[in-house]
């Protein structure tokens, strides 16, 4: 069993009460008391091997859960990412590479929830789908930005890997998929 709890404040004391509880298999970290005391002890615990062991077990459990989910999806006959992306491209009739690149970014963000999509991630998506890679992806991304179909959030320092579709970009894909 894996859990993480952080408790809140009590109105009848001068200092907020806090609690941090982590249970990862047989490793348990349970700290409670005044918030400042819990924070101090948490700093010491994080320097200890117990913290590393707990994090390692949590990571392992996460990896096993992801693997189990992927296997369950395959057993249930759900499409792999490549075939799902290919179906999007074919069903929407995105025959031009710029439309496919725009569709790839939309797929990665909206379907897979990936916000950081460097060129290699997009190229792998095309490979998984059995589609020809766009080649000079930066050129496509910059042209799509010039057309107002993509924008890079200010916090991303203008890196294309964080590009998102604008409302105009979504409207363009919607228009393309109607034909």
C-alpha distance (Angstrom), angle and dihedral (degrees) to the residues before:
residue distance angle dihedral
X1 . . .
X2 3.80 . .
X3 3.78 123.7 .
X4 3.74 141.4 157.8
X5 3.78 122.8 -165.9
X6 3.78 131.8 177.5
X7 3.80 114.5 -172.3
X8 3.77 128.9 -147.6
X9 3.79 142.3 -128.9
X10 3.80 132.9 -58.3
X11 3.79 116.0 -144.1
X12 3.83 95.0 -151.9
X13 3.82 96.7 64.6
X14 3.76 134.4 70.9
X15 3.82 92.6 -126.9
X16 3.77 128.6 41.0
X17 3.77 116.6 -101.7
X18 3.78 116.1 -129.1
X19 3.75 137.4 -173.3
X20 3.77 131.9 -168.7
X21 3.77 117.3 -173.6
X22 3.77 125.4 176.9
X23 3.77 122.7 175.3
X24 3.79 118.5 -178.3
X25 3.79 109.8 168.4
X26 3.79 107.2 -60.8
X27 3.83 92.9 -13.5
X28 3.77 112.5 95.8
X29 3.78 129.3 178.8
X30 3.80 113.6 -173.9
X31 3.79 118.5 171.9
X32 3.78 123.4 169.5
X33 3.77 137.9 159.7
X34 3.76 136.1 70.4
X35 3.78 111.8 4.5
X36 3.81 94.3 -119.7
X37 3.81 90.9 49.6
X38 3.81 92.3 49.0
X39 3.81 90.7 48.4
X40 3.81 91.6 51.7
X41 3.80 92.8 48.2
X42 3.80 91.2 45.4
X43 3.81 90.0 56.3
X44 3.84 89.3 53.5
X45 3.81 92.6 45.7
X46 3.80 91.2 51.5
X47 3.81 89.0 57.6
X48 3.81 90.7 52.2
X49 3.82 127.7 86.9
X50 3.81 89.8 -116.0
X51 3.79 90.6 71.0
X52 3.82 92.7 50.7
X53 3.80 91.7 47.3
X54 3.82 91.9 50.1
X55 3.82 92.4 48.8
X56 3.78 91.2 46.9
X57 3.79 91.4 52.5
X58 3.79 91.8 47.3
X59 3.84 90.9 50.4
X60 3.80 91.0 48.5
X61 3.80 91.4 49.5
X62 3.81 90.1 49.3
X63 3.81 91.7 50.4
X64 3.81 91.4 48.6
X65 3.81 90.3 48.9
X66 3.81 92.1 51.0
X67 3.80 91.1 47.3
X68 3.80 90.6 48.9
X69 3.82 90.6 49.5
X70 3.80 91.8 50.5
X71 3.82 91.3 48.5
X72 3.81 91.5 47.0
X73 3.81 90.1 50.5
X74 3.80 91.1 50.6
X75 3.81 91.7 46.6
X76 3.80 89.8 50.4
X77 3.78 90.4 52.8
X78 3.79 95.8 -113.0
X79 3.79 112.9 157.5
X80 3.75 122.1 -100.0
X81 3.78 117.0 -117.4
X82 3.80 92.7 -99.5
X83 3.78 95.1 53.0
X84 3.81 91.2 42.6
X85 3.81 91.4 52.9
X86 3.80 91.7 44.1
X87 3.82 89.6 51.6
X88 3.82 89.3 52.7
X89 3.81 91.5 50.7
X90 3.81 93.5 46.2
X91 3.81 97.8 40.8
X92 3.80 91.9 49.1
X93 3.81 91.5 41.5
X94 3.80 94.4 -128.2
X95 3.80 96.1 172.0
X96 3.81 97.8 155.8
X97 3.81 118.7 79.8
X98 3.84 95.3 -128.7
X99 3.81 89.6 55.3
X100 3.81 90.3 47.3
X101 3.82 91.3 51.0
X102 3.80 90.3 48.8
X103 3.82 88.9 47.9
X104 3.82 90.4 49.5
X105 3.80 92.0 54.4
X106 3.79 91.2 47.2
X107 3.82 90.6 47.8
X108 3.80 94.0 48.5
X109 3.82 93.3 47.6
X110 3.80 102.0 37.3
X111 3.81 102.9 31.2
X112 3.80 103.9 30.0
X113 3.81 97.3 26.1
X114 3.82 93.0 -129.4
X115 3.81 112.5 153.2
X116 3.80 97.3 174.6
X117 3.78 108.7 61.2
X118 3.80 112.0 164.7
X119 3.81 117.3 -172.5
X120 3.82 92.0 -93.2
X121 3.84 91.5 59.2
X122 3.80 91.0 51.9
X123 3.81 91.8 46.0
X124 3.82 90.7 51.0
X125 3.81 89.9 50.7
X126 3.82 89.5 54.6
X127 3.83 90.6 46.6
X128 3.82 91.4 49.0
X129 3.80 88.8 51.9
X130 3.81 92.4 49.1
X131 3.80 90.5 -118.3
X132 3.78 127.4 136.6
X133 3.79 110.1 -97.1
X134 3.81 115.3 -112.5
X135 3.81 92.1 -119.8
X136 3.81 110.1 -151.8
X137 3.78 95.7 37.9
X138 3.82 94.7 174.4
X139 3.80 89.3 60.6
X140 3.82 91.5 53.0
X141 3.80 92.8 45.4
X142 3.81 93.2 48.8
X143 3.80 92.2 48.6
X144 3.81 91.0 48.3
X145 3.82 88.5 51.1
X146 3.83 90.6 49.3
X147 3.81 89.4 52.8
X148 3.80 89.8 51.8
X149 3.82 94.6 -114.2
X150 3.80 95.2 115.2
X151 3.77 133.8 35.8
X152 3.78 132.1 -173.4
X153 3.81 115.7 -138.8
X154 3.84 113.1 -116.1
X155 3.81 90.4 -119.3
X156 3.84 89.7 60.5
X157 3.83 92.4 65.7
X158 3.81 90.9 -127.0
X159 3.82 94.3 -61.6
X160 3.80 111.3 156.3
X161 3.79 92.0 -143.3
X162 3.83 88.6 76.5
X163 3.81 96.4 46.9
X164 3.80 117.9 140.8
X165 3.76 131.1 -165.6
X166 3.78 115.9 -101.0
X167 3.80 120.7 -141.1
X168 3.81 85.4 -99.6
X169 3.81 90.2 54.0
X170 3.80 91.6 51.2
X171 3.80 90.7 47.0
X172 3.82 89.6 50.5
X173 3.81 91.7 53.0
X174 3.80 90.8 45.1
X175 3.80 90.2 51.6
X176 3.82 92.2 47.3
X177 3.80 92.6 49.5
X178 3.82 92.1 54.7
X179 3.79 93.8 65.2
